[in-house]
Structures are given as structure tokens and as C-alpha cells.
Amino acid sequence: MYVIKTRIFWYALSLVLLVGSLISVGVFGMKLGIDFTGGSILSLRFQNRPSNADIERVIAKDDTGGIVIQPVGEKDMNIRMQAVGEDAHQRVLADIKSAYNGTEELSFNSIGPTIGAELRGKSLEALLISFAAILLYIAYSFRGVSGPVQNWKYGIVTLVAALHDAILPIGIFSILGRFAGFEVDTTFVVAILTILGYSINDTIVVLDRVRENLRRTSGSFDQIVGASLKQTYVRSINTSMATLLALVAIFFFGGSTLKPFSLALIIGLISGTYSSIFIASPLLVTWQKWNKKK
């Protein structure tokens, strides 16, 4: 199949994207939300929303540290500040309400820096446990596979594809955080875990067909993998497109608070479909050829 024959090109493309993502994270870092850094966020709704500068002047006398003001929709506004207690929260709220009649408080959330650090650690643990579980599950599921590639290598290939699909949105969000103010919080971690699920699902569909064809058909390993891709790629693309349409609708019509989450899923879904077709199965062929040379 064409994908197998041109696998070096797809490897190079993915390598460029991955290296670019890692460089972006190294240069720009990640713009962490209050879930990870600690802080407070006050969400308000105005009858006539003032400018950011006007709000800053109103609450300048309150001891809130540096603040970040983010307009939301047509009437709402999020005010991010250092972690403050209930007294400071009520002072800020009273100052704003006295300056702008009809102001409504939508929510107030505050997380201390200690809790934020703990959430960072727990999020990293969740990702590492997920990767380990993926490897063990795939190795067990393919334990009875027949052919020139051992069952545990299917797990490694699936893990490589999953890492590929997790790193790309992380790199893109580091750029968006630097230039568009997109923050990374616990919902982003949820999005990454969801992306891993989609990636694994797509990859297993292809690898499972490889396993079946190894038992039922004859031919060289790369021919069998190519035939398996040909039999499954339309299904993978169609399934991903159906999900992608829903995510695009959420991104454009679901409100600003859902944009980062839906965008991360869109990036991961596209990457997952790509890696299951152009990376995972071709890697099996490359690995098999290396073993054959040895």
C-alpha cells in the first residue's frame, strides 16, 4: 500500500511536528490556569460591560495582586487574581457592584498554591498510569498473535502513537498560551486523556485487522499490513469525522469556556486518526524489517 511504501516521509513529517512541539514547550512553556498555579477567578455579568481598564481602576485599591481580565461573550467577564480570602472577595465584588449597577456574580473559585501543585502532580501521575496501562493491555490483548512481530511490540507501537497524539496538542497550546492567552488547566488534562482513548481505539482497529489477516492470509508482512490499512482506514476516517463535526460545533457555538477543551480534542482527534494510519502500522513494518536484517 502507498502508506507503507512512503512511510519514511510520514516519519519525517511527524518528527518535524514533534520536535517543533517540544521546542515550543521549551521556549514558551505552558500558560497554567489557577487549577495548577493557585489563584482566584471571579465571573461577573454586566448590564453594560465596562472596559478592562475601567475594571482595573475600580479594584486597584484592593489587595489582589496582579489581575488578568478576560471578557466572555457580550456581557460576562472573568477576573483572575492571586488567591484571596472571602473578605477580599466581598470587597472586590462590592466595589464593582457600586460602580456598575445591576452587576451579577456568576461564580467565584479560589485555589491555594499548595492545592495547585498537588493537582499538577496528580495530573502527571494520571498520564503516566494511563500510558503504562495502555502498554500492558495491548501486550495482553495481542498475546496470541501469530507472525514475525512479538505481541509486546504492538503495545510499544500503540504507546508511540499515543505519545505522538498527546505531544502535538501540548505543543500547539504552548503557542496559543503565548500568543492567544489559552490556559492549561484540569480540563486540558481531561482532554489529553480523552485523546489517548481515541488514539488507542483507532490504532487497535488497524492492528487488530493485522492480527486477523496474519492468521487468514498469506504474503509478506508489509503486504499484510498494507492490506489491513486498506480495509480499515475508511472506517477510521468516517468515525473520526463524525466526532470532529460535533467538536467543531462545540468550539464555535458552545461558549468561550468550552473553546480550549474542544480545540484540544479537535487537534488530538486529527492527530490520532493520522497516527493510527500513517505511524503505528508502518512502525510495525519497519521494526519487522530491522529484525529480519539482524
BALOBA-1460 file (C-alpha; in Angstrom, 3 decimals):
// residues 294
<rec num="1" residu="m" x="0.000" y="0.000" z="0.000"/>
<rec num="2" residu="y" x="1.087" y="3.598" z="-0.648"/>
<rec num="3" residu="v" x="1.303" y="4.425" z="3.086"/>
<rec num="4" residu="i" x="3.725" y="1.586" z="3.752"/>
<rec num="5" residu="k" x="5.911" y="2.436" z="0.769"/>
<rec num="6" residu="t" x="6.149" y="6.113" z="1.732"/>
<rec num="7" residu="r" x="6.489" y="5.564" z="5.480"/>
<rec num="8" residu="i" x="9.808" y="7.431" z="5.695"/>
<rec num="9" residu="f" x="8.036" y="10.619" z="4.583"/>
<rec num="10" residu="w" x="5.368" y="10.228" z="7.291"/>
<rec num="11" residu="y" x="8.023" y="9.538" z="9.911"/>
<rec num="12" residu="a" x="9.835" y="12.715" z="8.888"/>
<rec num="13" residu="l" x="6.644" y="14.774" z="8.981"/>
<rec num="14" residu="s" x="5.770" y="13.536" z="12.443"/>
<rec num="15" residu="l" x="9.323" y="14.106" z="13.653"/>
<rec num="16" residu="v" x="9.199" y="17.730" z="12.495"/>
<rec num="17" residu="l" x="5.856" y="18.271" z="14.259"/>
<rec num="18" residu="l" x="7.016" y="16.607" z="17.471"/>
<rec num="19" residu="v" x="10.337" y="18.445" z="17.598"/>
<rec num="20" residu="g" x="8.542" y="21.718" z="16.885"/>
<rec num="21" residu="s" x="6.074" y="20.996" z="19.701"/>
<rec num="22" residu="l" x="8.845" y="20.190" z="22.176"/>
<rec num="23" residu="i" x="10.796" y="23.308" z="21.195"/>
<rec num="24" residu="s" x="7.656" y="25.389" z="21.641"/>
<rec num="25" residu="v" x="7.110" y="23.991" z="25.137"/>
<rec num="26" residu="g" x="10.761" y="24.605" z="25.982"/>
<rec num="27" residu="v" x="10.707" y="28.197" z="24.712"/>
<rec num="28" residu="f" x="7.215" y="29.356" z="25.670"/>
<rec num="29" residu="g" x="6.306" y="26.918" z="28.434"/>
<rec num="30" residu="m" x="2.657" y="26.341" z="29.264"/>
<rec num="31" residu="k" x="0.303" y="29.068" z="30.442"/>
<rec num="32" residu="l" x="-1.066" y="27.362" z="33.546"/>
<rec num="33" residu="g" x="-4.519" y="28.175" z="34.879"/>
<rec num="34" residu="i" x="-5.398" y="28.684" z="38.524"/>
<rec num="35" residu="d" x="-6.063" y="24.948" z="38.864"/>
<rec num="36" residu="f" x="-2.278" y="24.430" z="38.753"/>
<rec num="37" residu="t" x="-0.827" y="27.724" z="39.939"/>
<rec num="38" residu="g" x="-3.345" y="28.665" z="42.608"/>
<rec num="39" residu="g" x="-5.388" y="31.833" z="42.498"/>
<rec num="40" residu="s" x="-8.941" y="33.128" z="42.347"/>
<rec num="41" residu="i" x="-11.327" y="33.723" z="39.473"/>
<rec num="42" residu="l" x="-14.413" y="35.908" z="39.735"/>
<rec num="43" residu="s" x="-17.013" y="35.601" z="36.974"/>
<rec num="44" residu="l" x="-19.413" y="38.541" z="36.536"/>
<rec num="45" residu="r" x="-22.265" y="39.559" z="34.252"/>
<rec num="46" residu="f" x="-22.839" y="43.248" z="33.482"/>
<rec num="47" residu="q" x="-25.797" y="45.050" z="32.004"/>
<rec num="48" residu="n" x="-23.312" y="47.191" z="30.058"/>
<rec num="49" residu="r" x="-19.885" y="45.639" z="30.283"/>
<rec num="50" residu="p" x="-17.093" y="48.146" z="31.020"/>
<rec num="51" residu="s" x="-13.634" y="48.066" z="29.505"/>
<rec num="52" residu="n" x="-10.769" y="46.154" z="31.089"/>
<rec num="53" residu="a" x="-9.047" y="49.392" z="32.042"/>
<rec num="54" residu="d" x="-12.166" y="50.655" z="33.842"/>
<rec num="55" residu="i" x="-12.384" y="47.466" z="35.912"/>
<rec num="56" residu="e" x="-8.704" y="47.692" z="36.796"/>
<rec num="57" residu="r" x="-9.200" y="51.232" z="38.082"/>
<rec num="58" residu="v" x="-12.186" y="50.204" z="40.209"/>
<rec num="59" residu="i" x="-10.399" y="47.385" z="42.021"/>
<rec num="60" residu="a" x="-6.885" y="48.877" z="42.030"/>
<rec num="61" residu="k" x="-7.184" y="49.792" z="45.715"/>
<rec num="62" residu="d" x="-7.938" y="46.189" z="46.726"/>
<rec num="63" residu="d" x="-5.022" y="43.929" z="47.626"/>
<rec num="64" residu="t" x="-5.492" y="41.363" z="44.860"/>
<rec num="65" residu="g" x="-2.013" y="41.296" z="43.347"/>
<rec num="66" residu="g" x="-1.720" y="41.156" z="39.573"/>
<rec num="67" residu="i" x="-5.035" y="40.660" z="37.828"/>
<rec num="68" residu="v" x="-5.964" y="39.341" z="34.403"/>
<rec num="69" residu="i" x="-9.290" y="40.415" z="32.929"/>
<rec num="70" residu="q" x="-10.924" y="38.313" z="30.232"/>
<rec num="71" residu="p" x="-14.178" y="39.381" z="28.535"/>
<rec num="72" residu="v" x="-16.517" y="36.473" z="27.826"/>
<rec num="73" residu="g" x="-19.349" y="36.719" z="25.316"/>
<rec num="74" residu="e" x="-21.182" y="40.039" z="25.197"/>
<rec num="75" residu="k" x="-21.889" y="40.752" z="28.876"/>
<rec num="76" residu="d" x="-19.688" y="38.487" z="31.003"/>
<rec num="77" residu="m" x="-16.180" y="38.965" z="32.344"/>
<rec num="78" residu="n" x="-13.684" y="36.775" z="34.205"/>
<rec num="79" residu="i" x="-11.306" y="38.443" z="36.659"/>
<rec num="80" residu="r" x="-8.289" y="36.338" z="37.629"/>
<rec num="81" residu="m" x="-6.178" y="37.325" z="40.608"/>
<rec num="82" residu="q" x="-3.950" y="35.857" z="43.284"/>
<rec num="83" residu="a" x="-5.637" y="33.566" z="45.806"/>
<rec num="84" residu="v" x="-7.772" y="35.789" z="48.061"/>
<rec num="85" residu="g" x="-9.967" y="35.072" z="51.061"/>
<rec num="86" residu="e" x="-13.665" y="35.691" z="51.399"/>
<rec num="87" residu="d" x="-13.163" y="39.184" z="52.848"/>
<rec num="88" residu="a" x="-11.138" y="40.342" z="49.842"/>
<rec num="89" residu="h" x="-13.623" y="38.651" z="47.503"/>
<rec num="90" residu="q" x="-16.524" y="40.571" z="49.033"/>
<rec num="91" residu="r" x="-14.606" y="43.872" z="48.898"/>
<rec num="92" residu="v" x="-13.845" y="43.467" z="45.209"/>
<rec num="93" residu="l" x="-17.411" y="42.443" z="44.479"/>
<rec num="94" residu="a" x="-18.828" y="45.382" z="46.448"/>
<rec num="95" residu="d" x="-16.563" y="47.877" z="44.658"/>
<rec num="96" residu="i" x="-17.609" y="46.592" z="41.241"/>
<rec num="97" residu="k" x="-21.316" y="46.493" z="42.099"/>
<rec num="98" residu="s" x="-21.218" y="50.043" z="43.453"/>
<rec num="99" residu="a" x="-19.535" y="51.259" z="40.256"/>
<rec num="100" residu="y" x="-21.771" y="49.307" z="37.855"/>
<rec num="101" residu="n" x="-25.384" y="48.838" z="38.869"/>
<rec num="102" residu="g" x="-27.002" y="45.538" z="38.006"/>
<rec num="103" residu="t" x="-23.766" y="43.556" z="38.103"/>
<rec num="104" residu="e" x="-24.396" y="39.871" z="38.816"/>
<rec num="105" residu="e" x="-21.862" y="37.439" z="40.264"/>
<rec num="106" residu="l" x="-21.868" y="34.173" z="38.337"/>
<rec num="107" residu="s" x="-19.205" y="32.289" z="40.283"/>
<rec num="108" residu="f" x="-16.135" y="32.628" z="42.470"/>
<rec num="109" residu="n" x="-13.449" y="29.959" z="42.749"/>
<rec num="110" residu="s" x="-10.241" y="30.088" z="44.726"/>
<rec num="111" residu="i" x="-7.437" y="27.517" z="44.858"/>
<rec num="112" residu="g" x="-4.364" y="27.810" z="47.037"/>
<rec num="113" residu="p" x="-0.870" y="27.297" z="45.575"/>
<rec num="114" residu="t" x="-0.380" y="24.081" z="47.570"/>
<rec num="115" residu="i" x="-3.508" y="22.538" z="46.079"/>
<rec num="116" residu="g" x="-2.442" y="23.729" z="42.637"/>
<rec num="117" residu="a" x="0.924" y="21.980" z="42.985"/>
<rec num="118" residu="e" x="-0.824" y="18.820" z="44.155"/>
<rec num="119" residu="l" x="-3.141" y="18.914" z="41.132"/>
<rec num="120" residu="r" x="-0.133" y="19.204" z="38.817"/>
<rec num="121" residu="g" x="1.409" y="16.142" z="40.401"/>
<rec num="122" residu="k" x="-1.821" y="14.138" z="40.277"/>
<rec num="123" residu="s" x="-2.355" y="15.068" z="36.627"/>
<rec num="124" residu="l" x="1.122" y="13.852" z="35.703"/>
<rec num="125" residu="e" x="0.532" y="10.628" z="37.623"/>
<rec num="126" residu="a" x="-2.746" y="10.084" z="35.753"/>
<rec num="127" residu="l" x="-0.972" y="10.430" z="32.398"/>
<rec num="128" residu="l" x="1.861" y="8.066" z="33.356"/>
<rec num="129" residu="i" x="-0.538" y="5.451" z="34.709"/>
<rec num="130" residu="s" x="-2.568" y="5.698" z="31.500"/>
<rec num="131" residu="f" x="0.500" y="5.058" z="29.345"/>
<rec num="132" residu="a" x="1.528" y="2.062" z="31.481"/>
<rec num="133" residu="a" x="-1.992" y="0.617" z="31.352"/>
<rec num="134" residu="i" x="-2.041" y="1.016" z="27.560"/>
<rec num="135" residu="l" x="1.178" y="-0.954" z="27.163"/>
<rec num="136" residu="l" x="0.040" y="-3.781" z="29.438"/>
<rec num="137" residu="y" x="-3.409" y="-4.014" z="27.891"/>
<rec num="138" residu="i" x="-2.176" y="-4.160" z="24.299"/>
<rec num="139" residu="a" x="0.533" y="-6.693" z="25.126"/>
<rec num="140" residu="y" x="-2.081" y="-8.899" z="26.808"/>
<rec num="141" residu="s" x="-4.703" y="-8.475" z="24.073"/>
<rec num="142" residu="f" x="-2.228" y="-9.448" z="21.345"/>
<rec num="143" residu="r" x="-0.628" y="-12.295" z="23.304"/>
<rec num="144" residu="g" x="-1.900" y="-14.903" z="20.826"/>
<rec num="145" residu="v" x="-0.826" y="-13.089" z="17.672"/>
<rec num="146" residu="s" x="0.974" y="-15.082" z="15.055"/>
<rec num="147" residu="g" x="3.604" y="-13.578" z="12.834"/>
<rec num="148" residu="p" x="7.081" y="-12.101" z="12.783"/>
<rec num="149" residu="v" x="6.421" y="-9.346" z="15.358"/>
<rec num="150" residu="q" x="6.111" y="-10.184" z="19.059"/>
<rec num="151" residu="n" x="2.928" y="-9.218" z="20.899"/>
<rec num="152" residu="w" x="4.592" y="-6.666" z="23.193"/>
<rec num="153" residu="k" x="5.764" y="-4.696" z="20.166"/>
<rec num="154" residu="y" x="2.138" y="-3.965" z="19.299"/>
<rec num="155" residu="g" x="1.905" y="-2.307" z="22.714"/>
<rec num="156" residu="i" x="5.045" y="-0.245" z="22.118"/>
<rec num="157" residu="v" x="3.771" y="0.910" z="18.720"/>
<rec num="158" residu="t" x="0.410" y="1.882" z="20.223"/>
<rec num="159" residu="l" x="2.197" y="3.763" z="23.001"/>
<rec num="160" residu="v" x="4.355" y="5.658" z="20.489"/>
<rec num="161" residu="a" x="1.231" y="6.685" z="18.559"/>
<rec num="162" residu="a" x="-0.463" y="7.779" z="21.798"/>
<rec num="163" residu="l" x="2.569" y="9.863" z="22.816"/>
<rec num="164" residu="h" x="2.573" y="11.421" z="19.351"/>
<rec num="165" residu="d" x="-1.087" y="12.410" z="19.779"/>
<rec num="166" residu="a" x="-0.551" y="13.831" z="23.274"/>
<rec num="167" residu="i" x="2.551" y="15.890" z="22.462"/>
<rec num="168" residu="l" x="1.093" y="17.706" z="19.455"/>
<rec num="169" residu="p" x="-1.790" y="19.444" z="21.308"/>
<rec num="170" residu="i" x="0.568" y="20.250" z="24.177"/>
<rec num="171" residu="g" x="2.935" y="21.976" z="21.763"/>
<rec num="172" residu="i" x="0.151" y="23.844" z="19.996"/>
<rec num="173" residu="f" x="-1.310" y="25.003" z="23.318"/>
<rec num="174" residu="s" x="2.078" y="26.316" z="24.420"/>
<rec num="175" residu="i" x="2.000" y="28.561" z="21.316"/>
<rec num="176" residu="l" x="-1.651" y="29.516" z="21.894"/>
<rec num="177" residu="g" x="-0.870" y="30.279" z="25.526"/>
<rec num="178" residu="r" x="1.923" y="32.628" z="24.488"/>
<rec num="179" residu="f" x="0.042" y="34.472" z="21.742"/>
<rec num="180" residu="a" x="-3.680" y="33.929" z="22.417"/>
<rec num="181" residu="g" x="-3.841" y="33.538" z="26.202"/>
<rec num="182" residu="f" x="-5.072" y="29.920" z="26.201"/>
<rec num="183" residu="e" x="-4.564" y="28.391" z="29.640"/>
<rec num="184" residu="v" x="-3.890" y="24.800" z="30.620"/>
<rec num="185" residu="d" x="-5.995" y="23.506" z="33.499"/>
<rec num="186" residu="t" x="-7.538" y="20.247" z="34.669"/>
<rec num="187" residu="t" x="-9.962" y="20.234" z="31.722"/>
<rec num="188" residu="f" x="-6.937" y="20.167" z="29.403"/>
<rec num="189" residu="v" x="-5.674" y="17.079" z="31.222"/>
<rec num="190" residu="v" x="-9.104" y="15.507" z="30.737"/>
<rec num="191" residu="a" x="-8.856" y="16.380" z="27.037"/>
<rec num="192" residu="i" x="-5.422" y="14.712" z="26.778"/>
<rec num="193" residu="l" x="-6.732" y="11.550" z="28.456"/>
<rec num="194" residu="t" x="-9.705" y="11.558" z="26.074"/>
<rec num="195" residu="i" x="-7.332" y="11.978" z="23.133"/>
<rec num="196" residu="l" x="-5.380" y="8.945" z="24.323"/>
<rec num="197" residu="g" x="-8.606" y="6.948" z="24.317"/>
<rec num="198" residu="y" x="-9.435" y="7.932" z="20.739"/>
<rec num="199" residu="s" x="-5.872" y="7.312" z="19.611"/>
<rec num="200" residu="i" x="-5.779" y="3.853" z="21.144"/>
<rec num="201" residu="n" x="-9.173" y="2.990" z="19.691"/>
<rec num="202" residu="d" x="-8.133" y="3.951" z="16.151"/>
<rec num="203" residu="t" x="-4.781" y="2.198" z="16.430"/>
<rec num="204" residu="i" x="-6.273" y="-1.014" z="17.813"/>
<rec num="205" residu="v" x="-8.795" y="-1.176" z="14.958"/>
<rec num="206" residu="v" x="-5.931" y="-1.292" z="12.462"/>
<rec num="207" residu="l" x="-3.662" y="-3.578" z="14.492"/>
<rec num="208" residu="d" x="-6.493" y="-5.985" z="15.193"/>
<rec num="209" residu="r" x="-7.118" y="-6.309" z="11.475"/>
<rec num="210" residu="v" x="-3.400" y="-7.006" z="11.031"/>
<rec num="211" residu="r" x="-3.692" y="-9.781" z="13.606"/>
<rec num="212" residu="e" x="-6.691" y="-11.304" z="11.814"/>
<rec num="213" residu="n" x="-5.048" y="-11.148" z="8.397"/>
<rec num="214" residu="l" x="-1.870" y="-12.769" z="9.705"/>
<rec num="215" residu="r" x="-3.986" y="-15.795" z="10.603"/>
<rec num="216" residu="r" x="-6.156" y="-15.900" z="7.488"/>
<rec num="217" residu="t" x="-3.994" y="-14.729" z="4.577"/>
<rec num="218" residu="s" x="-0.533" y="-15.320" z="3.209"/>
<rec num="219" residu="g" x="2.063" y="-12.906" z="1.943"/>
<rec num="220" residu="s" x="4.902" y="-10.779" z="3.251"/>
<rec num="221" residu="f" x="4.389" y="-8.868" z="6.468"/>
<rec num="222" residu="d" x="4.365" y="-5.450" z="4.786"/>
<rec num="223" residu="q" x="1.787" y="-6.689" z="2.260"/>
<rec num="224" residu="i" x="-0.481" y="-7.917" z="5.042"/>
<rec num="225" residu="v" x="-0.142" y="-4.643" z="6.972"/>
<rec num="226" residu="g" x="-0.853" y="-2.654" z="3.804"/>
<rec num="227" residu="a" x="-3.955" y="-4.730" z="3.082"/>
<rec num="228" residu="s" x="-5.132" y="-4.255" z="6.668"/>
<rec num="229" residu="l" x="-4.764" y="-0.484" z="6.364"/>
<rec num="230" residu="k" x="-6.701" y="-0.502" z="3.120"/>
<rec num="231" residu="q" x="-9.534" y="-2.392" z="4.825"/>
<rec num="232" residu="t" x="-9.778" y="-0.092" z="7.847"/>
<rec num="233" residu="y" x="-8.710" y="3.466" z="7.003"/>
<rec num="234" residu="v" x="-12.098" y="4.485" z="5.583"/>
<rec num="235" residu="r" x="-13.798" y="3.307" z="8.770"/>
<rec num="236" residu="s" x="-11.311" y="5.231" z="10.939"/>
<rec num="237" residu="i" x="-11.698" y="8.433" z="8.939"/>
<rec num="238" residu="n" x="-15.509" y="8.252" z="8.874"/>
<rec num="239" residu="t" x="-15.720" y="7.638" z="12.625"/>
<rec num="240" residu="s" x="-13.336" y="10.497" z="13.355"/>
<rec num="241" residu="m" x="-15.178" y="12.866" z="11.012"/>
<rec num="242" residu="a" x="-18.480" y="12.245" z="12.807"/>
<rec num="243" residu="t" x="-16.870" y="13.117" z="16.139"/>
<rec num="244" residu="l" x="-14.974" y="16.038" z="14.610"/>
<rec num="245" residu="l" x="-18.178" y="17.674" z="13.349"/>
<rec num="246" residu="a" x="-19.616" y="17.628" z="16.866"/>
<rec num="247" residu="l" x="-16.422" y="19.105" z="18.332"/>
<rec num="248" residu="v" x="-16.296" y="21.874" z="15.729"/>
<rec num="249" residu="a" x="-19.889" y="22.775" z="16.586"/>
<rec num="250" residu="i" x="-18.979" y="22.927" z="20.286"/>
<rec num="251" residu="f" x="-15.939" y="25.086" z="19.509"/>
<rec num="252" residu="f" x="-17.923" y="27.690" z="17.567"/>
<rec num="253" residu="f" x="-21.263" y="27.617" z="19.422"/>
<rec num="254" residu="g" x="-20.505" y="26.175" z="22.859"/>
<rec num="255" residu="g" x="-19.261" y="29.338" z="24.539"/>
<rec num="256" residu="s" x="-15.789" y="30.637" z="25.292"/>
<rec num="257" residu="t" x="-15.230" y="28.422" z="28.332"/>
<rec num="258" residu="l" x="-15.501" y="25.309" z="26.145"/>
<rec num="259" residu="k" x="-13.209" y="26.548" z="23.375"/>
<rec num="260" residu="p" x="-9.865" y="25.363" z="24.842"/>
<rec num="261" residu="f" x="-11.288" y="21.943" z="25.721"/>
<rec num="262" residu="s" x="-12.935" y="21.385" z="22.347"/>
<rec num="263" residu="l" x="-9.893" y="22.727" z="20.458"/>
<rec num="264" residu="a" x="-7.588" y="20.310" z="22.276"/>
<rec num="265" residu="l" x="-9.896" y="17.437" z="21.337"/>
<rec num="266" residu="i" x="-10.055" y="18.587" z="17.708"/>
<rec num="267" residu="i" x="-6.254" y="18.663" z="17.459"/>
<rec num="268" residu="g" x="-5.913" y="15.316" z="19.209"/>
<rec num="269" residu="l" x="-8.619" y="13.655" z="17.133"/>
<rec num="270" residu="i" x="-6.993" y="14.692" z="13.865"/>
<rec num="271" residu="s" x="-3.592" y="13.624" z="15.149"/>
<rec num="272" residu="g" x="-4.975" y="10.303" z="16.415"/>
<rec num="273" residu="t" x="-6.550" y="9.440" z="13.073"/>
<rec num="274" residu="y" x="-3.335" y="10.369" z="11.290"/>
<rec num="275" residu="s" x="-1.054" y="8.382" z="13.609"/>
<rec num="276" residu="s" x="-3.174" y="5.221" z="13.510"/>
<rec num="277" residu="i" x="-2.897" y="5.118" z="9.713"/>
<rec num="278" residu="f" x="0.471" y="6.694" z="8.921"/>
<rec num="279" residu="i" x="2.570" y="5.948" z="12.017"/>
<rec num="280" residu="a" x="1.512" y="2.911" z="14.064"/>
<rec num="281" residu="s" x="1.214" y="0.222" z="11.391"/>
<rec num="282" residu="p" x="4.186" y="1.415" z="9.299"/>
<rec num="283" residu="l" x="6.288" y="1.273" z="12.501"/>
<rec num="284" residu="l" x="5.452" y="-2.418" z="12.794"/>
<rec num="285" residu="v" x="6.745" y="-2.973" z="9.267"/>
<rec num="286" residu="t" x="9.931" y="-1.018" z="9.972"/>
<rec num="287" residu="w" x="10.530" y="-2.944" z="13.187"/>
<rec num="288" residu="q" x="9.969" y="-6.267" z="11.435"/>
<rec num="289" residu="k" x="12.443" y="-5.361" z="8.678"/>
<rec num="290" residu="w" x="15.066" y="-4.354" z="11.243"/>
<rec num="291" residu="n" x="14.669" y="-7.702" z="12.994"/>
<rec num="292" residu="k" x="14.898" y="-9.519" z="9.664"/>
<rec num="293" residu="k" x="18.204" y="-7.792" z="8.854"/>
<rec num="294" residu="k" x="19.613" y="-8.816" z="12.239"/>
